[in-house]
Amino acid sequence: MSTLRRYLQLFGLFIKMGLMRQMAYRLNFFMMVIGKIIRIGLLILFFQAIFLKIDRIGEWNYDQVLLLFATFHFVDYVMSITFQRNLAFQLPRRIQMGELDARMILPVNLLFMVSFEDIDMIDFFSFLPSLGFLGYVFYRLDFAFSWAQLLIYVLLLINALVFLFSVILIITTISFWTTQSYGLARIFDNLLRICRYPLDIFEGFWKAVFIYILPLVLIAQIPSQALLKLLAPGALFGAFAVTGMFLGLALVFWNIGLKNYMSAST
């Protein structure tokens, strides 16, 4: 418990430092928040325009698509606030410049440090309207789900974040050999945008890829289906098993990368 308390205090310090950095340029801070909110609003208008022409996408009606959209942005914002930029963009630079050395000697878990050191508070304040939008979607669905379904939904959101953490860690660990993985991180970031839409829009090869090879279905579609009671029990356990497999692979790859790390500063 004392170790957990220590890491929670450290995470709180990261949040405080992130807010101080962002608020140093307040006009830019507020403009960035407004810009991100406008972007979400435009995407909602995009879905409304689509559903003026059709009544469903595959098996998904308008309210269900909104749930998928809100779920994706919930996961996406939590990821962006915490570990995405730290791992995908900051860590390769620190490896390249030799700045990782100073962090390796600190009395704290290195992976925790490099994953959460820079908390993005701009995305945190942009996240709050997204959270309100998720509540609005629940209202449109008439809260027609049980507490058990809501609990499974929350667990699957956590599962989605662990999956994303694992994939991004695998990508960024390549930097121990190449000193840069920016391109791969950008490709994956763009692939994630697919998760805003039902995978019913794909057929054949690409649908199989996003379900079985790079299971982006874990991020928003499976949690949404669970809340709507459209998910088979086997798929639920399969989601946790796949994420556990990716996490185990990521940690093994990370440890191998650390053993091959050669400081650029010495």
HELIX and SHEET records of a PDB file:
HELIX    1   1 SER A    2  MET A   23  1                                  22    
HELIX    2   2 ARG A   26  PHE A   51  1                                  26    
HELIX    3   3 TYR A   62  ILE A   81  1                                  20    
HELIX    4   4 GLN A   84  ARG A   85  1                                   2    
HELIX    5   5 ASN A   86  GLN A   90  3                                   5    
HELIX    6   6 LEU A   91  MET A   97  1                                   7    
HELIX    7   7 LEU A  100  MET A  104  1                                   5    
HELIX    8   8 LEU A  110  PHE A  116  1                                   7    
HELIX    9   9 MET A  121  ARG A  140  1                                  20    
HELIX   10  10 TRP A  147  THR A  173  1                                  27    
HELIX   11  11 SER A  175  THR A  178  1                                   4    
HELIX   12  12 TYR A  182  LEU A  192  1                                  11    
HELIX   13  13 ARG A  193  ARG A  196  5                                   4    
HELIX   14  14 LEU A  199  ILE A  201  5                                   3    
HELIX   15  15 GLY A  204  ALA A  208  1                                   5    
HELIX   16  16 VAL A  209  ILE A  213  3                                   5    
HELIX   17  17 LEU A  216  LEU A  218  5                                   3    
HELIX   18  18 GLN A  221  LEU A  227  1                                   7    
HELIX   19  19 PRO A  233  LYS A  259  1                                  27    
SHEET    1   A 2 ARG A  56  ILE A  57  0                                        
SHEET    2   A 2 TRP A  60  ASN A  61 -1                                        
END                                                                             
